[in-house]
């Protein structure tokens, strides 16, 4: 089944209308992403974490 090329779902229409009425949405999204995700990684610290890792036993719920 081929959809019409001009078809837009209700969700797409809602998002477009929301972004039109809230023009700062994308800027706020990028700012929010920067808070948690866009961080520089400390490679030395990552290597220390890997070196300090303790291997997990095959069955973690076994008591003896």
mmCIF file as gemmi writes it, N, C-alpha and C atoms, coordinates in Angstrom:
data_model
loop_
_atom_site.group_PDB
_atom_site.id
_atom_site.type_symbol
_atom_site.label_atom_id
_atom_site.label_alt_id
_atom_site.label_comp_id
_atom_site.label_asym_id
_atom_site.label_entity_id
_atom_site.label_seq_id
_atom_site.pdbx_PDB_ins_code
_atom_site.Cartn_x
_atom_site.Cartn_y
_atom_site.Cartn_z
_atom_site.occupancy
_atom_site.B_iso_or_equiv
_atom_site.pdbx_formal_charge
_atom_site.auth_seq_id
_atom_site.auth_asym_id
_atom_site.pdbx_PDB_model_num
ATOM 1 N N . UNK Axp A 1 ? 0.84 -1.183 0 1 0 ? 1 A 1
ATOM 2 C CA . UNK Axp A 1 ? 0 0 0 1 0 ? 1 A 1
ATOM 3 C C . UNK Axp A 1 ? 0.885 1.246 0 1 0 ? 1 A 1
ATOM 4 N N . UNK Axp A 2 ? 0.656 2.147 -0.89 1 0 ? 2 A 1
ATOM 5 C CA . UNK Axp A 2 ? 1.449 3.372 -1.006 1 0 ? 2 A 1
ATOM 6 C C . UNK Axp A 2 ? 0.642 4.527 -0.419 1 0 ? 2 A 1
ATOM 7 N N . UNK Axp A 3 ? 1.285 5.23 0.517 1 0 ? 3 A 1
ATOM 8 C CA . UNK Axp A 3 ? 0.62 6.382 1.124 1 0 ? 3 A 1
ATOM 9 C C . UNK Axp A 3 ? 0.799 7.611 0.233 1 0 ? 3 A 1
ATOM 10 N N . UNK Axp A 4 ? -0.12 8.511 0.34 1 0 ? 4 A 1
ATOM 11 C CA . UNK Axp A 4 ? -0.004 9.764 -0.401 1 0 ? 4 A 1
ATOM 12 C C . UNK Axp A 4 ? 1.229 10.514 0.087 1 0 ? 4 A 1
ATOM 13 N N . UNK Axp A 5 ? 1.914 11.166 -0.808 1 0 ? 5 A 1
ATOM 14 C CA . UNK Axp A 5 ? 3.147 11.859 -0.447 1 0 ? 5 A 1
ATOM 15 C C . UNK Axp A 5 ? 2.898 13.046 0.468 1 0 ? 5 A 1
ATOM 16 N N . UNK Axp A 6 ? 1.73 13.603 0.46 1 0 ? 6 A 1
ATOM 17 C CA . UNK Axp A 6 ? 1.438 14.764 1.29 1 0 ? 6 A 1
ATOM 18 C C . UNK Axp A 6 ? 0.842 14.386 2.65 1 0 ? 6 A 1
ATOM 19 N N . UNK Axp A 7 ? 0.75 13.11 2.949 1 0 ? 7 A 1
ATOM 20 C CA . UNK Axp A 7 ? 0.163 12.663 4.214 1 0 ? 7 A 1
ATOM 21 C C . UNK Axp A 7 ? 1.09 12.999 5.379 1 0 ? 7 A 1
ATOM 22 N N . UNK Axp A 8 ? 0.522 13.503 6.464 1 0 ? 8 A 1
ATOM 23 C CA . UNK Axp A 8 ? 1.239 13.723 7.718 1 0 ? 8 A 1
ATOM 24 C C . UNK Axp A 8 ? 0.392 13.15 8.838 1 0 ? 8 A 1
ATOM 25 N N . UNK Axp A 9 ? 1.022 12.405 9.713 1 0 ? 9 A 1
ATOM 26 C CA . UNK Axp A 9 ? 0.285 11.821 10.827 1 0 ? 9 A 1
ATOM 27 C C . UNK Axp A 9 ? -0.138 12.905 11.81 1 0 ? 9 A 1
ATOM 28 N N . UNK Axp A 10 ? -1.04 12.547 12.686 1 0 ? 10 A 1
ATOM 29 C CA . UNK Axp A 10 ? -1.514 13.494 13.698 1 0 ? 10 A 1
ATOM 30 C C . UNK Axp A 10 ? -0.371 13.909 14.619 1 0 ? 10 A 1
ATOM 31 N N . UNK Axp A 11 ? 0.527 12.971 14.902 1 0 ? 11 A 1
ATOM 32 C CA . UNK Axp A 11 ? 1.68 13.284 15.77 1 0 ? 11 A 1
ATOM 33 C C . UNK Axp A 11 ? 2.584 14.322 15.098 1 0 ? 11 A 1
ATOM 34 N N . UNK Axp A 12 ? 2.884 14.107 13.819 1 0 ? 12 A 1
ATOM 35 C CA . UNK Axp A 12 ? 3.729 15.054 13.086 1 0 ? 12 A 1
ATOM 36 C C . UNK Axp A 12 ? 3.081 16.432 13.04 1 0 ? 12 A 1
ATOM 37 N N . UNK Axp A 13 ? 1.786 16.472 12.81 1 0 ? 13 A 1
ATOM 38 C CA . UNK Axp A 13 ? 1.076 17.751 12.792 1 0 ? 13 A 1
ATOM 39 C C . UNK Axp A 13 ? 1.15 18.433 14.156 1 0 ? 13 A 1
ATOM 40 N N . UNK Axp A 14 ? 0.988 17.65 15.224 1 0 ? 14 A 1
ATOM 41 C CA . UNK Axp A 14 ? 1.06 18.203 16.572 1 0 ? 14 A 1
ATOM 42 C C . UNK Axp A 14 ? 2.444 18.783 16.849 1 0 ? 14 A 1
ATOM 43 N N . UNK Axp A 15 ? 3.494 18.023 16.502 1 0 ? 15 A 1
ATOM 44 C CA . UNK Axp A 15 ? 4.858 18.484 16.768 1 0 ? 15 A 1
ATOM 45 C C . UNK Axp A 15 ? 5.161 19.757 15.99 1 0 ? 15 A 1
ATOM 46 N N . UNK Axp A 16 ? 4.755 19.801 14.731 1 0 ? 16 A 1
ATOM 47 C CA . UNK Axp A 16 ? 4.975 21.018 13.934 1 0 ? 16 A 1
ATOM 48 C C . UNK Axp A 16 ? 4.24 22.208 14.536 1 0 ? 16 A 1
ATOM 49 N N . UNK Axp A 17 ? 3.002 22.006 14.96 1 0 ? 17 A 1
ATOM 50 C CA . UNK Axp A 17 ? 2.229 23.092 15.567 1 0 ? 17 A 1
ATOM 51 C C . UNK Axp A 17 ? 2.854 23.528 16.885 1 0 ? 17 A 1
ATOM 52 N N . UNK Axp A 18 ? 3.319 22.564 17.663 1 0 ? 18 A 1
ATOM 53 C CA . UNK Axp A 18 ? 3.949 22.886 18.95 1 0 ? 18 A 1
ATOM 54 C C . UNK Axp A 18 ? 5.225 23.694 18.736 1 0 ? 18 A 1
ATOM 55 N N . UNK Axp A 19 ? 6.057 23.267 17.787 1 0 ? 19 A 1
ATOM 56 C CA . UNK Axp A 19 ? 7.303 23.99 17.521 1 0 ? 19 A 1
ATOM 57 C C . UNK Axp A 19 ? 7.03 25.386 16.967 1 0 ? 19 A 1
ATOM 58 N N . UNK Axp A 20 ? 5.955 25.54 16.228 1 0 ? 20 A 1
ATOM 59 C CA . UNK Axp A 20 ? 5.592 26.864 15.713 1 0 ? 20 A 1
ATOM 60 C C . UNK Axp A 20 ? 5.176 27.788 16.854 1 0 ? 20 A 1
ATOM 61 N N . UNK Axp A 21 ? 4.413 27.259 17.798 1 0 ? 21 A 1
ATOM 62 C CA . UNK Axp A 21 ? 3.954 28.09 18.909 1 0 ? 21 A 1
ATOM 63 C C . UNK Axp A 21 ? 4.989 28.214 20.026 1 0 ? 21 A 1
ATOM 64 N N . UNK Axp A 22 ? 5.991 27.351 20.037 1 0 ? 22 A 1
ATOM 65 C CA . UNK Axp A 22 ? 7.082 27.395 21.022 1 0 ? 22 A 1
ATOM 66 C C . UNK Axp A 22 ? 8.411 27.37 20.264 1 0 ? 22 A 1
ATOM 67 N N . UNK Axp A 23 ? 8.848 28.497 19.705 1 0 ? 23 A 1
ATOM 68 C CA . UNK Axp A 23 ? 10.033 28.498 18.845 1 0 ? 23 A 1
ATOM 69 C C . UNK Axp A 23 ? 11.351 28.169 19.56 1 0 ? 23 A 1
ATOM 70 N N . UNK Axp A 24 ? 11.38 28.235 20.881 1 0 ? 24 A 1
ATOM 71 C CA . UNK Axp A 24 ? 12.618 27.946 21.611 1 0 ? 24 A 1
ATOM 72 C C . UNK Axp A 24 ? 12.752 26.47 21.985 1 0 ? 24 A 1
ATOM 73 N N . UNK Axp A 25 ? 11.878 25.622 21.476 1 0 ? 25 A 1
ATOM 74 C CA . UNK Axp A 25 ? 11.867 24.205 21.85 1 0 ? 25 A 1
ATOM 75 C C . UNK Axp A 25 ? 13.18 23.515 21.529 1 0 ? 25 A 1
ATOM 76 N N . UNK Axp A 26 ? 13.676 23.678 20.309 1 0 ? 26 A 1
ATOM 77 C CA . UNK Axp A 26 ? 14.905 22.986 19.922 1 0 ? 26 A 1
ATOM 78 C C . UNK Axp A 26 ? 16.1 23.464 20.734 1 0 ? 26 A 1
ATOM 79 N N . UNK Axp A 27 ? 16.148 24.766 21.021 1 0 ? 27 A 1
ATOM 80 C CA . UNK Axp A 27 ? 17.237 25.305 21.844 1 0 ? 27 A 1
ATOM 81 C C . UNK Axp A 27 ? 17.197 24.693 23.24 1 0 ? 27 A 1
ATOM 82 N N . UNK Axp A 28 ? 15.995 24.591 23.822 1 0 ? 28 A 1
ATOM 83 C CA . UNK Axp A 28 ? 15.858 23.998 25.152 1 0 ? 28 A 1
ATOM 84 C C . UNK Axp A 28 ? 16.198 22.507 25.13 1 0 ? 28 A 1
ATOM 85 N N . UNK Axp A 29 ? 15.857 21.811 24.041 1 0 ? 29 A 1
ATOM 86 C CA . UNK Axp A 29 ? 16.203 20.4 23.924 1 0 ? 29 A 1
ATOM 87 C C . UNK Axp A 29 ? 17.719 20.224 23.926 1 0 ? 29 A 1
ATOM 88 N N . UNK Axp A 30 ? 18.42 21.057 23.166 1 0 ? 30 A 1
ATOM 89 C CA . UNK Axp A 30 ? 19.878 20.962 23.114 1 0 ? 30 A 1
ATOM 90 C C . UNK Axp A 30 ? 20.508 21.29 24.464 1 0 ? 30 A 1
ATOM 91 N N . UNK Axp A 31 ? 19.953 22.275 25.159 1 0 ? 31 A 1
ATOM 92 C CA . UNK Axp A 31 ? 20.466 22.616 26.489 1 0 ? 31 A 1
ATOM 93 C C . UNK Axp A 31 ? 20.261 21.452 27.453 1 0 ? 31 A 1
ATOM 94 N N . UNK Axp A 32 ? 19.093 20.82 27.394 1 0 ? 32 A 1
ATOM 95 C CA . UNK Axp A 32 ? 18.826 19.671 28.253 1 0 ? 32 A 1
ATOM 96 C C . UNK Axp A 32 ? 19.726 18.504 27.94 1 0 ? 32 A 1
ATOM 97 N N . UNK Axp A 33 ? 19.971 18.263 26.667 1 0 ? 33 A 1
ATOM 98 C CA . UNK Axp A 33 ? 20.87 17.177 26.262 1 0 ? 33 A 1
ATOM 99 C C . UNK Axp A 33 ? 22.277 17.441 26.784 1 0 ? 33 A 1
ATOM 100 N N . UNK Axp A 34 ? 22.708 18.691 26.722 1 0 ? 34 A 1
ATOM 101 C CA . UNK Axp A 34 ? 24.063 19.045 27.16 1 0 ? 34 A 1
ATOM 102 C C . UNK Axp A 34 ? 24.253 18.796 28.657 1 0 ? 34 A 1
ATOM 103 N N . UNK Axp A 35 ? 23.173 18.867 29.427 1 0 ? 35 A 1
ATOM 104 C CA . UNK Axp A 35 ? 23.293 18.639 30.872 1 0 ? 35 A 1
ATOM 105 C C . UNK Axp A 35 ? 23.755 17.221 31.198 1 0 ? 35 A 1
ATOM 106 N N . UNK Axp A 36 ? 23.273 16.244 30.433 1 0 ? 36 A 1
ATOM 107 C CA . UNK Axp A 36 ? 23.541 14.85 30.782 1 0 ? 36 A 1
ATOM 108 C C . UNK Axp A 36 ? 24.403 14.098 29.777 1 0 ? 36 A 1
ATOM 109 N N . UNK Axp A 37 ? 24.325 14.441 28.505 1 0 ? 37 A 1
ATOM 110 C CA . UNK Axp A 37 ? 24.917 13.568 27.485 1 0 ? 37 A 1
ATOM 111 C C . UNK Axp A 37 ? 26.158 14.129 26.824 1 0 ? 37 A 1
ATOM 112 N N . UNK Axp A 38 ? 26.195 15.378 26.494 1 0 ? 38 A 1
ATOM 113 C CA . UNK Axp A 38 ? 27.306 15.939 25.735 1 0 ? 38 A 1
ATOM 114 C C . UNK Axp A 38 ? 28.424 16.374 26.671 1 0 ? 38 A 1
ATOM 115 N N . UNK Axp A 39 ? 29.112 15.389 27.223 1 0 ? 39 A 1
ATOM 116 C CA . UNK Axp A 39 ? 30.19 15.655 28.171 1 0 ? 39 A 1
ATOM 117 C C . UNK Axp A 39 ? 31.501 15.098 27.622 1 0 ? 39 A 1
ATOM 118 N N . UNK Axp A 40 ? 32.598 15.754 27.967 1 0 ? 40 A 1
ATOM 119 C CA . UNK Axp A 40 ? 33.913 15.236 27.611 1 0 ? 40 A 1
ATOM 120 C C . UNK Axp A 40 ? 34.22 14.03 28.494 1 0 ? 40 A 1
ATOM 121 N N . UNK Axp A 41 ? 34.786 13 27.907 1 0 ? 41 A 1
ATOM 122 C CA . UNK Axp A 41 ? 35.121 11.794 28.651 1 0 ? 41 A 1
ATOM 123 C C . UNK Axp A 41 ? 36.572 11.869 29.124 1 0 ? 41 A 1
ATOM 124 N N . UNK Axp A 42 ? 36.799 11.487 30.365 1 0 ? 42 A 1
ATOM 125 C CA . UNK Axp A 42 ? 38.144 11.416 30.919 1 0 ? 42 A 1
ATOM 126 C C . UNK Axp A 42 ? 38.659 10.002 30.657 1 0 ? 42 A 1
ATOM 127 N N . UNK Axp A 43 ? 39.483 9.847 29.624 1 0 ? 43 A 1
ATOM 128 C CA . UNK Axp A 43 ? 39.929 8.51 29.22 1 0 ? 43 A 1
ATOM 129 C C . UNK Axp A 43 ? 40.785 7.841 30.289 1 0 ? 43 A 1
ATOM 130 N N . UNK Axp A 44 ? 41.555 8.62 31.022 1 0 ? 44 A 1
ATOM 131 C CA . UNK Axp A 44 ? 42.375 8.044 32.092 1 0 ? 44 A 1
ATOM 132 C C . UNK Axp A 44 ? 41.488 7.445 33.184 1 0 ? 44 A 1
ATOM 133 N N . UNK Axp A 45 ? 40.451 8.149 33.55 1 0 ? 45 A 1
ATOM 134 C CA . UNK Axp A 45 ? 39.533 7.649 34.567 1 0 ? 45 A 1
ATOM 135 C C . UNK Axp A 45 ? 38.79 6.408 34.064 1 0 ? 45 A 1
ATOM 136 N N . UNK Axp A 46 ? 38.402 6.384 32.798 1 0 ? 46 A 1
ATOM 137 C CA . UNK Axp A 46 ? 37.745 5.208 32.234 1 0 ? 46 A 1
ATOM 138 C C . UNK Axp A 46 ? 38.652 3.989 32.287 1 0 ? 46 A 1
ATOM 139 N N . UNK Axp A 47 ? 39.936 4.177 31.999 1 0 ? 47 A 1
ATOM 140 C CA . UNK Axp A 47 ? 40.888 3.068 32.072 1 0 ? 47 A 1
ATOM 141 C C . UNK Axp A 47 ? 41.03 2.574 33.509 1 0 ? 47 A 1
ATOM 142 N N . UNK Axp A 48 ? 41.011 3.486 34.471 1 0 ? 48 A 1
ATOM 143 C CA . UNK Axp A 48 ? 41.091 3.087 35.883 1 0 ? 48 A 1
ATOM 144 C C . UNK Axp A 48 ? 39.857 2.281 36.275 1 0 ? 48 A 1
ATOM 145 N N . UNK Axp A 49 ? 38.692 2.682 35.809 1 0 ? 49 A 1
ATOM 146 C CA . UNK Axp A 49 ? 37.467 1.934 36.088 1 0 ? 49 A 1
ATOM 147 C C . UNK Axp A 49 ? 37.547 0.532 35.512 1 0 ? 49 A 1
ATOM 148 N N . UNK Axp A 50 ? 38.039 0.415 34.28 1 0 ? 50 A 1
ATOM 149 C CA . UNK Axp A 50 ? 38.167 -0.898 33.65 1 0 ? 50 A 1
ATOM 150 C C . UNK Axp A 50 ? 39.152 -1.784 34.414 1 0 ? 50 A 1
ATOM 151 N N . UNK Axp A 51 ? 40.265 -1.202 34.86 1 0 ? 51 A 1
ATOM 152 C CA . UNK Axp A 51 ? 41.281 -1.969 35.583 1 0 ? 51 A 1
ATOM 153 C C . UNK Axp A 51 ? 40.773 -2.416 36.954 1 0 ? 51 A 1
ATOM 154 N N . UNK Axp A 52 ? 39.892 -1.644 37.569 1 0 ? 52 A 1
ATOM 155 C CA . UNK Axp A 52 ? 39.404 -1.968 38.91 1 0 ? 52 A 1
ATOM 156 C C . UNK Axp A 52 ? 38.199 -2.901 38.89 1 0 ? 52 A 1
ATOM 157 N N . UNK Axp A 53 ? 37.718 -3.238 37.727 1 0 ? 53 A 1
ATOM 158 C CA . UNK Axp A 53 ? 36.522 -4.074 37.603 1 0 ? 53 A 1
ATOM 159 C C . UNK Axp A 53 ? 36.772 -5.476 38.156 1 0 ? 53 A 1
ATOM 160 N N . UNK Axp A 54 ? 35.826 -5.967 38.952 1 0 ? 54 A 1
ATOM 161 C CA . UNK Axp A 54 ? 35.908 -7.306 39.532 1 0 ? 54 A 1
ATOM 162 C C . UNK Axp A 54 ? 35.012 -8.226 38.694 1 0 ? 54 A 1
ATOM 163 N N . UNK Axp A 55 ? 35.541 -9.355 38.238 1 0 ? 55 A 1
ATOM 164 C CA . UNK Axp A 55 ? 34.707 -10.247 37.421 1 0 ? 55 A 1
ATOM 165 C C . UNK Axp A 55 ? 33.512 -10.779 38.212 1 0 ? 55 A 1
ATOM 166 N N . UNK Axp A 56 ? 32.383 -10.861 37.545 1 0 ? 56 A 1
ATOM 167 C CA . UNK Axp A 56 ? 31.167 -11.356 38.176 1 0 ? 56 A 1
ATOM 168 C C . UNK Axp A 56 ? 31.153 -12.876 38.126 1 0 ? 56 A 1
ATOM 169 N N . UNK Axp A 57 ? 30.684 -13.497 39.214 1 0 ? 57 A 1
ATOM 170 C CA . UNK Axp A 57 ? 30.569 -14.946 39.24 1 0 ? 57 A 1
ATOM 171 C C . UNK Axp A 57 ? 29.476 -15.381 38.259 1 0 ? 57 A 1
ATOM 172 N N . UNK Axp A 58 ? 29.57 -16.617 37.739 1 0 ? 58 A 1
ATOM 173 C CA . UNK Axp A 58 ? 28.608 -17.058 36.732 1 0 ? 58 A 1
ATOM 174 C C . UNK Axp A 58 ? 27.155 -17.015 37.202 1 0 ? 58 A 1
ATOM 175 N N . UNK Axp A 59 ? 26.901 -17.376 38.444 1 0 ? 59 A 1
ATOM 176 C CA . UNK Axp A 59 ? 25.529 -17.352 38.952 1 0 ? 59 A 1
ATOM 177 C C . UNK Axp A 59 ? 25.498 -16.466 40.17 1 0 ? 59 A 1
ATOM 178 N N . UNK Axp A 60 ? 25.045 -15.255 40.025 1 0 ? 60 A 1
ATOM 179 C CA . UNK Axp A 60 ? 25.167 -14.244 41.079 1 0 ? 60 A 1
ATOM 180 C C . UNK Axp A 60 ? 24.259 -14.493 42.278 1 0 ? 60 A 1
ATOM 181 N N . UNK Axp A 61 ? 23.22 -15.302 42.111 1 0 ? 61 A 1
ATOM 182 C CA . UNK Axp A 61 ? 22.279 -15.523 43.219 1 0 ? 61 A 1
ATOM 183 C C . UNK Axp A 61 ? 22.638 -16.745 44.062 1 0 ? 61 A 1
ATOM 184 N N . UNK Axp A 62 ? 23.671 -17.45 43.683 1 0 ? 62 A 1
ATOM 185 C CA . UNK Axp A 62 ? 24.11 -18.607 44.461 1 0 ? 62 A 1
ATOM 186 C C . UNK Axp A 62 ? 24.766 -18.129 45.757 1 0 ? 62 A 1
ATOM 187 N N . UNK Axp A 63 ? 24.397 -18.732 46.892 1 0 ? 63 A 1
ATOM 188 C CA . UNK Axp A 63 ? 24.874 -18.238 48.187 1 0 ? 63 A 1
ATOM 189 C C . UNK Axp A 63 ? 26.179 -18.886 48.638 1 0 ? 63 A 1
ATOM 190 N N . UNK Axp A 64 ? 26.571 -19.993 48.121 1 0 ? 64 A 1
ATOM 191 C CA . UNK Axp A 64 ? 27.817 -20.622 48.591 1 0 ? 64 A 1
ATOM 192 C C . UNK Axp A 64 ? 28.853 -20.677 47.527 1 0 ? 64 A 1
